[in-house]
Amino acid sequence: MYHEGNRRLQDAFGSRALADRLEEKLRRDRFNADDAAFVAGLGFFFLATADAHGRPDCSFKGGPPGFVRIARPDLIVFPDYDGNGMFKSLGNIAVNPHVGLLFIAMGEAPKRLRVNGRAEVVRDDPLIAQIPGAQLLVKVTPFDIFPNCPRYVPNLKLEAASPYLPEAGIPPLEPKWKSYEMFADVVPPRRR
């Protein structure tokens, strides 16, 4: 789980034994029932990717609670929804499948779960039809799953869900920026 850069800093700060104990006691490569329940209750996570040259990108991924699914102990799946059309994260996955996912609960009982793994973008999985608004799926096979200390996570309350969340049987709400003159002539039609 650690490389030489981690080890140099651990040694400089005297934390190598602690890091090793955290890995020994908390790190795993399979999801458990608590992970599944935690992830299913969240409406967002952060996705870290890198291009073929290792240049990083981090993006916010949101949806209705349950939009991320632990399909098996060794597989987590989430939909790609209509966005700005840049495909920064999914394009990075196409050339470098290594990803990091960070799940955070920011309420009275803060919690964090980190997942590092190998991702693939899927276009023709039958599950796509079962997820309102999904245009693609991302499937991640984890190699490192570990909880993180939540002590710096703020106690934030969700005021309201985004009005843009896809719902079955309801036409999607388009963001205003897609109708701005500078973009309107190049915005492609929605696929789903």
N, CA, C and O of each residue as an XYZ file, in Angstrom:
768
protein
N       0.823     -1.188      0.000
C       0.000      0.000      0.000
C       0.871      1.258      0.000
O       0.404      2.334     -0.375
N       2.123      1.131      0.414
C       2.991      2.305      0.514
C       4.145      2.204     -0.483
O       4.641      1.115     -0.771
N       4.559      3.348     -0.999
C       5.730      3.399     -1.880
C       6.836      4.166     -1.165
O       6.657      4.621     -0.036
N       7.961      4.302     -1.820
C       9.131      4.913     -1.196
C       8.875      6.345     -0.721
O       9.397      6.752      0.316
N       8.080      7.110     -1.465
C       7.753      8.465     -1.030
C       6.987      8.469      0.282
O       7.264      9.287      1.159
N       6.024      7.562      0.425
C       5.300      7.425      1.694
C       6.256      7.037      2.811
O       6.230      7.609      3.901
N       7.094      6.059      2.520
C       7.996      5.531      3.550
C       8.987      6.593      4.034
O       9.274      6.655      5.229
N       9.513      7.425      3.138
C      10.451      8.472      3.568
C       9.787      9.426      4.558
O      10.386      9.796      5.568
N       8.556      9.822      4.268
C       7.848     10.723      5.185
C       7.457     10.018      6.479
O       7.543     10.605      7.557
N       7.029      8.766      6.378
C       6.716      8.007      7.588
C       7.946      7.915      8.486
O       7.850      8.081      9.702
N       9.086      7.655      7.889
C      10.322      7.564      8.678
C      10.709      8.921      9.261
O      11.153      8.993     10.407
N      10.551      9.979      8.500
C      10.890     11.321      8.978
C      10.007     11.727     10.158
O      10.461     12.451     11.044
N       8.759     11.274     10.181
C       7.831     11.646     11.251
C       7.617     10.521     12.273
O       6.791     10.651     13.177
N       8.351      9.436     12.127
C       8.248      8.340     13.091
C       6.924      7.602     13.057
O       6.493      7.058     14.074
N       6.270      7.576     11.896
C       4.934      6.962     11.827
C       4.885      5.658     11.026
O       3.794      5.177     10.716
N       6.028      5.079     10.687
C       6.021      3.847      9.890
C       5.273      2.723     10.619
O       4.467      2.028     10.000
N       5.519      2.536     11.903
C       4.841      1.465     12.653
C       3.329      1.694     12.685
O       2.555      0.745     12.554
N       2.906      2.953     12.859
C       1.480      3.266     12.845
C       0.884      2.985     11.464
O      -0.187      2.388     11.357
N       1.574      3.413     10.416
C       1.088      3.170      9.050
C       0.960      1.674      8.784
O      -0.014      1.223      8.180
N       1.946      0.913      9.236
C       1.882     -0.540      9.035
C       0.719     -1.156      9.805
O       0.052     -2.058      9.299
N       0.471     -0.681     11.020
C      -0.632     -1.210     11.823
C      -1.971     -0.853     11.185
O      -2.878     -1.683     11.146
N      -2.101      0.380     10.684
C      -3.342      0.780     10.002
C      -3.597     -0.113      8.799
O      -4.724     -0.555      8.573
N      -2.553     -0.377      8.029
C      -2.709     -1.264      6.870
C      -3.104     -2.672      7.329
O      -4.009     -3.281      6.759
N      -2.435     -3.177      8.341
C      -2.693     -4.525      8.838
C      -4.126     -4.683      9.364
O      -4.761     -5.709      9.121
N      -4.629     -3.692     10.070
C      -5.927     -3.809     10.732
C      -7.115     -3.311      9.905
O      -8.232     -3.798     10.081
N      -6.889     -2.349      9.008
C      -8.023     -1.720      8.331
C      -8.109     -1.973      6.827
O      -9.211     -2.011      6.280
N      -7.000     -2.143      6.160
C      -7.001     -2.293      4.704
C      -7.526     -3.662      4.292
O      -7.226     -4.679      4.917
N      -8.315     -3.659      3.227
C      -8.830     -4.905      2.661
C      -9.048     -4.709      1.164
O      -8.955     -3.588      0.665
N      -9.337     -5.785      0.453
C      -9.596     -5.677     -0.988
C     -10.991     -6.183     -1.355
O     -11.285     -6.406     -2.529
N     -11.842     -6.361     -0.352
C     -13.229     -6.778     -0.569
C     -14.129     -5.870      0.258
O     -13.795     -5.494      1.382
N     -15.277     -5.526     -0.318
C     -16.260     -4.740      0.415
C     -17.007     -5.632      1.396
O     -17.225     -6.816      1.142
N     -17.391     -5.044      2.516
C     -18.204     -5.780      3.479
C     -19.598     -5.142      3.544
O     -19.873     -4.159      2.857
N     -20.462     -5.709      4.371
C     -21.850     -5.227      4.469
C     -21.910     -3.782      4.964
O     -22.753     -3.014      4.500
N     -21.034     -3.396      5.894
C     -21.015     -2.015      6.371
C     -20.631     -1.045      5.255
O     -21.207      0.037      5.143
N     -19.658     -1.433      4.430
C     -19.267     -0.595      3.290
C     -20.454     -0.401      2.352
O     -20.734      0.714      1.912
N     -21.149     -1.497      2.052
C     -22.284     -1.439      1.128
C     -23.375     -0.517      1.655
O     -23.934      0.279      0.900
N     -23.680     -0.616      2.940
C     -24.722      0.230      3.533
C     -24.294      1.696      3.527
O     -25.101      2.574      3.220
N     -23.048      1.966      3.859
C     -22.534      3.339      3.877
C     -22.605      3.963      2.488
O     -23.139      5.060      2.323
N     -22.072      3.269      1.496
C     -22.044      3.785      0.127
C     -23.461      3.975     -0.408
O     -23.733      4.974     -1.074
N     -24.364      3.044     -0.133
C     -25.737      3.132     -0.629
C     -26.488      4.327     -0.061
O     -27.432      4.816     -0.682
N     -26.085      4.797      1.100
C     -26.767      5.928      1.720
C     -26.281      7.294      1.278
O     -26.844      8.312      1.680
N     -25.240      7.328      0.455
C     -24.658      8.602      0.039
C     -25.134      9.032     -1.338
O     -25.421      8.200     -2.199
N     -25.215     10.334     -1.534
C     -25.611     10.900     -2.821
C     -24.461     11.541     -3.573
O     -24.683     12.252     -4.554
N     -23.233     11.301     -3.128
C     -22.076     11.840     -3.838
C     -20.796     11.154     -3.382
O     -20.756     10.508     -2.335
N     -19.754     11.306     -4.187
C     -18.399     10.911     -3.826
C     -17.440     11.693     -4.710
O     -17.862     12.390     -5.633
N     -16.165     11.576     -4.428
C     -15.133     12.240     -5.222
C     -14.326     11.172     -5.948
O     -13.965     10.147     -5.369
N     -14.049     11.425     -7.225
C     -13.337     10.474     -8.071
C     -12.022     11.085     -8.531
O     -12.011     12.148     -9.153
N     -10.914     10.417     -8.228
C      -9.594     10.850     -8.677
C      -9.140      9.934     -9.802
O      -9.196      8.709     -9.688
N      -8.693     10.546    -10.887
C      -8.157      9.826    -12.029
C      -6.869     10.512    -12.459
O      -6.537     11.584    -11.954
N      -6.151      9.905    -13.378
C      -4.961     10.526    -13.958
C      -4.886     10.120    -15.416
O      -5.329      9.036    -15.795
N      -4.322     11.000    -16.230
C      -4.189     10.680    -17.651
C      -3.004      9.739    -17.863
O      -2.393      9.282    -16.897
N      -2.683      9.450    -19.111
C      -1.607      8.509    -19.435
C      -0.242      8.993    -18.953
O       0.679      8.190    -18.802
N      -0.102     10.291    -18.710
C       1.167     10.854    -18.234
C       1.181     11.060    -16.726
O       2.144     11.604    -16.184
N       0.130     10.634    -16.046
C       0.056     10.759    -14.601
C      -0.458     12.097    -14.109
O      -0.422     12.361    -12.907
N      -0.938     12.956    -15.014
C      -1.488     14.250    -14.597
C      -2.861     14.009    -13.980
O      -3.736     13.434    -14.627
N      -3.060     14.445    -12.728
C      -4.274     14.107    -11.993
C      -5.475     14.980    -12.339
O      -5.345     16.084    -12.866
N      -6.625     14.448    -12.026
C      -7.889     15.168    -12.136
C      -8.781     14.613    -11.024
O      -8.742     13.418    -10.729
N      -9.566     15.466    -10.423
C     -10.479     15.031     -9.372
C     -11.848     15.599     -9.690
O     -11.967     16.773    -10.039
N     -12.868     14.788     -9.576
C     -14.199     15.295     -9.878
C     -15.215     14.822     -8.850
O     -15.060     13.782     -8.210
N     -16.251     15.625     -8.723
C     -17.390     15.338     -7.866
C     -18.369     14.509     -8.678
O     -18.678     14.856     -9.818
N     -18.852     13.433     -8.113
C     -19.867     12.606     -8.758
C     -21.070     12.557     -7.832
O     -20.951     12.170     -6.669
N     -22.225     12.947     -8.348
C     -23.428     12.973     -7.532
C     -24.572     12.245     -8.190
O     -24.589     12.042     -9.404
N     -25.526     11.856     -7.372
C     -26.720     11.174     -7.839
C     -27.624     10.919     -6.643
O     -27.303     11.309     -5.520
N     -28.737     10.274     -6.882
C     -29.615      9.956     -5.744
C     -28.939      8.915     -4.850
O     -28.173      8.091     -5.350
N     -29.202      8.932     -3.544
C     -28.621      7.892     -2.692
C     -28.868      6.515     -3.308
O     -29.979      6.201     -3.736
N     -27.822      5.711     -3.344
C     -27.911      4.393     -3.965
C     -27.418      4.363     -5.394
O     -27.377      3.294     -6.003
N     -27.032      5.530     -5.960
C     -26.571      5.526     -7.350
C     -25.241      4.790     -7.499
O     -24.917      4.321     -8.590
N     -24.471      4.681     -6.427
C     -23.268      3.858     -6.418
C     -23.648      2.539     -5.767
O     -24.245      2.512     -4.691
N     -23.298      1.454     -6.429
C     -23.713      0.140     -5.942
C     -22.512     -0.773     -5.757
O     -21.643     -0.858     -6.625
N     -22.472     -1.436     -4.647
C     -21.489     -2.498     -4.472
C     -22.168     -3.750     -4.997
O     -23.003     -4.355     -4.325
N     -21.791     -4.128     -6.215
C     -22.448     -5.234     -6.912
C     -21.992     -6.593     -6.390
O     -22.756     -7.557     -6.375
N     -20.746     -6.648     -5.968
C     -20.152     -7.863     -5.394
C     -19.090     -7.414     -4.396
O     -18.713     -6.242     -4.387
N     -18.614     -8.302     -3.576
C     -17.550     -7.898     -2.648
C     -16.310     -7.341     -3.349
O     -15.521     -6.618     -2.740
N     -16.139     -7.678     -4.631
C     -14.967     -7.192     -5.371
C     -15.353     -6.298     -6.556
O     -14.614     -6.222     -7.538
N     -16.510     -5.620     -6.469
C     -16.924     -4.762     -7.581
C     -17.854     -3.659     -7.096
O     -18.844     -3.913     -6.410
N     -17.514     -2.436     -7.466
C     -18.370     -1.281     -7.201
C     -18.701     -0.651     -8.552
O     -17.838     -0.553     -9.423
N     -19.960     -0.223     -8.725
C     -20.443      0.273    -10.010
C     -21.160      1.603     -9.799
O     -21.912      1.768     -8.838
N     -20.920      2.548    -10.706
C     -21.663      3.804    -10.673
C     -21.937      4.278    -12.088
O     -21.165      3.989    -13.003
N     -23.052      5.017    -12.277
C     -23.402      5.502    -13.612
C     -22.674      6.800    -13.951
O     -22.258      7.558    -13.075
N     -22.541      7.019    -15.243
C     -22.119      8.324    -15.747
C     -23.381      8.977    -16.288
O     -24.092      8.401    -17.112
N     -23.649     10.191    -15.811
C     -24.811     10.954    -16.257
C     -24.382     12.014    -17.267
O     -23.198     12.334    -17.379
N     -25.354     12.556    -18.001
C     -25.107     13.664    -18.914
C     -24.403     14.779    -18.145
O     -24.804     15.126    -17.034
N     -23.365     15.330    -18.735
C     -22.613     16.396    -18.059
C     -22.187     17.464    -19.048
O     -22.954     17.871    -19.920
N     -20.953     17.907    -18.896
C     -20.467     18.988    -19.752
C     -19.810     18.485    -21.027
O     -19.363     19.291    -21.843
N     -19.742     17.184    -21.217
C     -19.230     16.629    -22.459
C     -17.715     16.576    -22.563
O     -17.192     16.164    -23.598
N     -16.995     16.980    -21.527
C     -15.530     16.935    -21.593
C     -15.002     15.521    -21.358
O     -13.935     15.180    -21.869
N     -15.711     14.699    -20.606
C     -15.307     13.331    -20.287
C     -13.886     13.268    -19.732
O     -13.095     12.407    -20.118
N     -13.575     14.195    -18.818
C     -12.240     14.226    -18.207
C     -11.968     12.934    -17.428
O     -10.950     12.281    -17.655
N     -12.859     12.567    -16.522
C     -12.625     11.371    -15.696
C     -12.673     10.101    -16.533
O     -11.767      9.270    -16.457
N     -13.717      9.948    -17.326
C     -13.861      8.717    -18.095
C     -12.808      8.612    -19.190
O     -12.353      7.513    -19.509
N     -12.421      9.732    -19.761
C     -11.325      9.727    -20.732
C     -10.021      9.300    -20.083
O      -9.241      8.555    -20.677
N      -9.782      9.770    -18.865
C      -8.583      9.335    -18.147
C      -8.621      7.844    -17.882
O      -7.609      7.160    -18.040
N      -9.777      7.329    -17.481
C      -9.897      5.891    -17.225
C      -9.582      5.091    -18.488
O      -9.002      4.008    -18.408
N      -9.962      5.618    -19.652
C      -9.700      4.915    -20.913
C      -8.200      4.736    -21.172
O      -7.797      3.778    -21.831
N      -7.372      5.654    -20.657
C      -5.922      5.560    -20.899
C      -5.134      5.177    -19.657
O      -3.960      4.823    -19.758
N      -5.758      5.242    -18.488
C      -5.107      4.887    -17.229
C      -6.200      4.431    -16.267
O      -6.878      5.271    -15.675
N      -6.387      3.135    -16.097
C      -7.530      2.643    -15.332
C      -7.432      2.777    -13.819
O      -8.372      2.407    -13.116
N      -6.331      3.292    -13.299
C      -6.171      3.416    -11.846
C      -6.970      4.600    -11.326
O      -6.821      5.720    -11.815
N      -7.825      4.350    -10.328
C      -8.710      5.385     -9.786
C      -8.688      5.365     -8.264
O      -8.306      4.376     -7.639
N      -9.112      6.490     -7.686
C      -9.341      6.594     -6.259
C     -10.728      7.165     -6.039
O     -11.100      8.149     -6.679
N     -11.497      6.567     -5.150
C     -12.833      7.046     -4.804
C     -12.828      7.419     -3.332
O     -12.285      6.688     -2.504
N     -13.428      8.549     -3.007
C     -13.509      8.992     -1.621
C     -14.969      9.250     -1.290
O     -15.603     10.127     -1.877
N     -15.497      8.483     -0.349
C     -16.875      8.615      0.121
C     -16.835      9.298      1.485
O     -16.076      8.894      2.366
N     -17.658     10.338      1.658
C     -17.664     11.094      2.907
C     -19.097     11.341      3.369
O     -19.943     11.783      2.591
N     -19.359     11.053      4.637
C     -20.606     11.460      5.290
C     -20.253     12.677      6.139
O     -19.363     12.611      6.987
N     -20.953     13.792      5.908
C     -20.618     15.045      6.574
C     -21.700     15.487      7.548
O     -22.031     16.672      7.592
N     -22.240     14.603      8.301
C     -23.292     14.959      9.255
C     -22.821     14.815     10.685
O     -21.639     14.983     10.986
N     -23.761     14.502     11.565
C     -23.442     14.355     12.981
C     -22.548     13.144     13.248
O     -21.829     13.110     14.247
N     -22.593     12.160     12.363
C     -21.735     10.979     12.486
C     -20.835     10.907     11.255
O     -21.094     10.118     10.346
N     -19.780     11.721     11.216
C     -18.930     11.752     10.021
C     -18.230     10.416      9.802
O     -17.932      9.676     10.740
N     -17.982     10.139      8.526
C     -17.330      8.888      8.168
C     -16.685      9.068      6.807
O     -17.185      9.822      5.972
N     -15.573      8.374      6.580
C     -14.902      8.402      5.286
C     -14.495      6.986      4.896
O     -14.128      6.174      5.745
N     -14.565      6.709      3.610
C     -14.112      5.426      3.080
C     -13.360      5.709      1.788
O     -13.869      6.383      0.892
N     -12.148      5.188      1.705
C     -11.327      5.347      0.505
C     -11.282      4.022     -0.240
O     -11.179      2.953      0.362
N     -11.362      4.117     -1.562
C     -11.303      2.935     -2.414
C     -10.350      3.240     -3.558
O     -10.566      4.184     -4.318
N      -9.300      2.445     -3.679
C      -8.396      2.544     -4.827
C      -8.554      1.273     -5.626
O      -8.650      0.182     -5.065
N      -8.580      1.416     -6.944
C      -8.766      0.227     -7.752
C      -8.542      0.479     -9.223
O      -7.966      1.484     -9.638
N      -9.023     -0.479     -9.991
C      -8.873     -0.465    -11.440
C     -10.283     -0.338    -12.037
O     -11.176     -1.122    -11.718
N     -10.461      0.653    -12.897
C     -11.790      0.941    -13.448
C     -11.873      0.612    -14.933
O     -10.873      0.570    -15.650
N     -13.101      0.381    -15.354
C     -13.396      0.255    -16.787
C     -14.718      0.951    -17.062
O     -15.627      0.938    -16.232
N     -14.815      1.561    -18.241
C     -16.040      2.219    -18.673
C     -16.784      1.250    -19.576
O     -16.212      0.683    -20.508
N     -18.081      1.067    -19.284
C     -18.887      0.085    -19.999
C     -20.034      0.795    -20.689
O     -20.707      1.629    -20.084
N     -20.261      0.468    -21.956
C     -21.306      1.127    -22.750
C     -22.567      0.303    -22.915
O     -23.650      0.865    -23.083
N     -22.454     -1.012    -22.872
C     -23.605     -1.841    -23.254
C     -24.001     -2.859    -22.190
O     -24.396     -3.976    -22.524
N     -23.904     -2.500    -20.949
C     -24.313     -3.379    -19.859
C     -25.814     -3.237    -19.652
O     -26.318     -2.114    -19.673
N     -26.552     -4.330    -19.453
C     -28.000     -4.253    -19.221
C     -28.380     -3.401    -18.006
O     -29.494     -2.879    -17.950
N     -27.481     -3.255    -17.042
C     -27.746     -2.459    -15.849
C     -27.997     -0.984    -16.190
O     -28.696     -0.290    -15.452
N     -27.436     -0.508    -17.294
C     -27.623      0.894    -17.688
C     -29.112      1.221    -17.805
O     -29.551      2.285    -17.367
N     -29.877      0.321    -18.387
C     -31.313      0.555    -18.583
C     -32.077      0.637    -17.260
O     -33.178      1.186    -17.215
N     -31.505      0.097    -16.191
C     -32.172      0.094    -14.890
C     -31.865      1.345    -14.058
O     -32.446      1.539    -12.990
N     -30.950      2.192    -14.549
C     -30.540      3.372    -13.790
C     -31.000      4.613    -14.546
O     -30.428      4.943    -15.585
N     -32.020      5.307    -14.049
C     -32.510      6.499    -14.746
C     -31.379      7.496    -15.009
O     -30.632      7.853    -14.098
N     -31.261      7.940    -16.260
C     -30.280      8.941    -16.634
C     -28.892      8.430    -16.953
O     -28.050      9.205    -17.405
N     -28.622      7.149    -16.733
C     -27.281      6.618    -16.990
C     -27.010      6.551    -18.483
O     -27.841      6.066    -19.252
N     -25.835      7.044    -18.895
C     -25.431      6.900    -20.295
C     -24.273      5.918    -20.438
O     -24.064      5.359    -21.515
N     -23.531      5.709    -19.379
C     -22.439      4.745    -19.314
C     -22.357      4.227    -17.881
O     -22.967      4.795    -16.975
N     -21.612      3.160    -17.682
C     -21.332      2.660    -16.339
C     -19.826      2.630    -16.136
O     -19.056      2.422    -17.074
N     -19.429      2.839    -14.898
C     -18.036      2.657    -14.523
C     -18.005      1.530    -13.506
O     -18.719      1.561    -12.503
N     -17.175      0.539    -13.775
C     -17.015     -0.607    -12.879
C     -15.596     -0.561    -12.312
O     -14.617     -0.454    -13.051
N     -15.510     -0.643    -10.993
C     -14.214     -0.557    -10.322
C     -13.977     -1.836     -9.521
O     -14.793     -2.224     -8.685
N     -12.850     -2.478     -9.794
C     -12.391     -3.612     -9.004
C     -11.406     -3.060     -7.985
O     -10.361     -2.536     -8.371
N     -11.710     -3.162     -6.695
C     -10.846     -2.548     -5.682
C      -9.584     -3.367     -5.415
O      -9.597     -4.595     -5.506
N      -8.496     -2.671     -5.083
C      -7.342     -3.361     -4.533
C      -6.994     -2.828     -3.151
O      -6.304     -3.508     -2.392
N      -7.451     -1.632     -2.804
C      -7.293     -1.094     -1.456
C      -8.601     -0.444     -1.029
O      -9.072      0.495     -1.671
N      -9.181     -0.937      0.042
C     -10.372     -0.348      0.661
C      -9.990     -0.080      2.111
O      -9.537     -0.976      2.823
N     -10.180      1.161      2.536
C      -9.861      1.441      3.930
C     -10.602      2.668      4.425
O     -10.744      3.658      3.706
N     -11.074      2.592      5.661
C     -11.712      3.762      6.264
C     -10.640      4.760      6.664
O      -9.497      4.390      6.933
N     -11.018      6.011      6.701
C     -10.125      7.093      7.109
C     -10.702      7.769      8.331
O     -11.918      7.798      8.518
N      -9.847      8.304      9.148
C     -10.295      9.041     10.328
C     -11.116     10.258      9.882
O     -10.656     11.036      9.047
N     -12.320     10.427     10.428
C     -13.182     11.528      9.999
C     -13.056     12.801     10.831
O     -13.920     13.673     10.741
N     -12.010     12.933     11.633
C     -11.971     14.030     12.598
C     -12.032     15.418     11.984
O     -12.483     16.345     12.657
N     -11.606     15.610     10.756
C     -11.646     16.941     10.145
C     -12.853     17.144      9.229
O     -12.973     18.185      8.583
N     -13.735     16.169      9.173
C     -14.935     16.281      8.345
C     -15.936     17.194      9.061
O     -16.287     16.936     10.212
N     -16.398     18.256      8.396
C     -17.341     19.170      9.046
C     -18.733     18.561      9.181
O     -19.097     17.634      8.457
N     -19.493     19.099     10.118
C     -20.876     18.676     10.303
C     -21.748     19.558      9.406
O     -22.225     20.613      9.823
N     -21.942     19.106      8.184
C     -22.770     19.831      7.220
C     -24.082     19.102      7.051
O     -24.133     17.873      7.109
N     -25.137     19.856      6.843
C     -26.450     19.246      6.632
C     -26.877     19.450      5.186
O     -26.680     20.521      4.612
N     -27.459     18.420      4.612
C     -27.984     18.502      3.267
C     -29.298     19.265      3.315
O     -30.259     18.827      3.948
N     -29.333     20.397      2.650
C     -30.549     21.217      2.633
C     -31.572     20.661      1.649
O     -32.758     20.553      1.961
N     -31.093     20.309      0.451
C     -31.987     19.779     -0.573
C     -31.161     19.038     -1.609
O     -30.004     19.377     -1.854
N     -31.758     18.040     -2.205
C     -31.094     17.324     -3.290
C     -31.063     18.223     -4.523
O     -31.879     19.135     -4.655
N     -30.139     17.964     -5.402
C     -30.041     18.729     -6.641
C     -31.299     18.509     -7.488
O     -31.765     17.376     -7.611
N     -31.852     19.572     -8.071
C     -33.022     19.397     -8.934
C     -32.663     18.709    -10.259
O     -33.556     18.362    -11.033
N     -31.386     18.512    -10.522
C     -30.938     17.887    -11.764
C     -30.789     16.372    -11.666
O     -30.464     15.725    -12.661
N     -31.020     15.794    -10.486
C     -30.887     14.349    -10.343
C     -31.874     13.641    -11.264
O     -33.050     14.002    -11.310
N     -31.404     12.639    -11.994
C     -32.301     11.908    -12.886
C     -33.351     11.121    -12.105
O     -33.062     10.532    -11.063
N     -34.570     11.124    -12.631
C     -35.649     10.346    -12.048
C     -36.373      9.597    -13.156
O     -36.592     10.131    -14.243
N     -36.738      8.366    -12.871
C     -37.449      7.549    -13.848
C     -38.763      8.220    -14.239
O     -39.520      8.662    -13.374
N     -39.030      8.293    -15.527
C     -40.286      8.815    -16.032
C     -40.429     10.329    -16.010
O     -41.487     10.844    -16.370
N     -39.408     11.047    -15.604
C     -39.472     12.510    -15.564
C     -38.405     13.067    -16.497
O     -37.229     12.722    -16.373
N     -38.808     13.932    -17.436
C     -37.802     14.509    -18.338
C     -36.728     15.254    -17.542
O     -37.037     15.941    -16.569
N     -35.461     15.115    -17.960
C     -34.388     15.764    -17.215
C     -34.451     17.287    -17.336
O     -34.819     17.832    -18.377
N     -34.089     17.943    -16.263
C     -33.977     19.394    -16.243
C     -32.623     19.750    -16.841
O     -31.593     19.248    -16.391
N     -32.619     20.598    -17.837
C     -31.360     21.001    -18.469
C     -30.772     22.193    -17.735
O     -31.512     23.101    -17.356
N     -29.462     22.216    -17.524
C     -28.850     23.379    -16.904
C     -28.887     24.578    -17.853
O     -28.800     24.423    -19.072
N     -29.016     25.754    -17.287
C     -29.135     26.968    -18.102
C     -27.946     27.184    -19.018
O     -28.107     27.653    -20.145
N     -26.750     26.845    -18.546
C     -25.563     27.138    -19.351
C     -25.592     26.462    -20.718
O     -24.960     26.947    -21.656
N     -26.319     25.345    -20.846
C     -26.380     24.662    -22.138
C     -27.163     25.451    -23.181
O     -27.045     25.179    -24.376
N     -27.957     26.420    -22.747
C     -28.706     27.252    -23.698
C     -28.021     28.594    -23.970
O     -28.509     29.371    -24.791
N     -26.915     28.877    -23.308
C     -26.204     30.132    -23.560
C     -25.732     30.163    -25.016
O     -25.330     29.140    -25.571
N     -25.785     31.321    -25.608
C     -25.429     31.479    -27.017
C     -24.066     30.885    -27.346
O     -23.896     30.287    -28.409
N     -23.097     31.040    -26.458
C     -21.746     30.548    -26.745
C     -21.648     29.027    -26.765
O     -20.663     28.490    -27.272
N     -22.649     28.310    -26.224
C     -22.620     26.849    -26.193
C     -23.754     26.183    -26.959
O     -23.596     25.049    -27.410
N     -24.892     26.850    -27.120
C     -26.120     26.228    -27.626
C     -25.929     25.497    -28.953
O     -26.532     24.445    -29.165
N     -25.115     26.025    -29.831
C     -24.958     25.394    -31.157
C     -24.062     24.158    -31.132
O     -23.986     23.447    -32.135
N     -23.388     23.882    -30.027
C     -22.502     22.715    -29.972
C     -22.925     21.690    -28.923
O     -22.270     20.656    -28.790
N     -23.999     21.944    -28.176
C     -24.455     20.984    -27.163
C     -25.126     19.817    -27.874
O     -26.117     20.005    -28.579
N     -24.583     18.593    -27.688
C     -25.207     17.435    -28.340
C     -26.506     17.050    -27.640
O     -26.704     17.381    -26.471
N     -27.380     16.363    -28.339
C     -28.615     15.894    -27.683
C     -28.287     14.831    -26.647
O     -27.285     14.127    -26.770
N     -29.118     14.713    -25.640
C     -28.944     13.674    -24.626
C     -29.097     12.304    -25.276
O     -29.895     12.116    -26.195
N     -28.336     11.382    -24.791
C     -28.442     10.002    -25.289
C     -29.525      9.229    -24.548
O     -30.128      8.318    -25.115
N     -29.778      9.576    -23.297
C     -30.803      8.915    -22.481
C     -31.516      9.954    -21.691
O     -32.426      9.633    -20.927
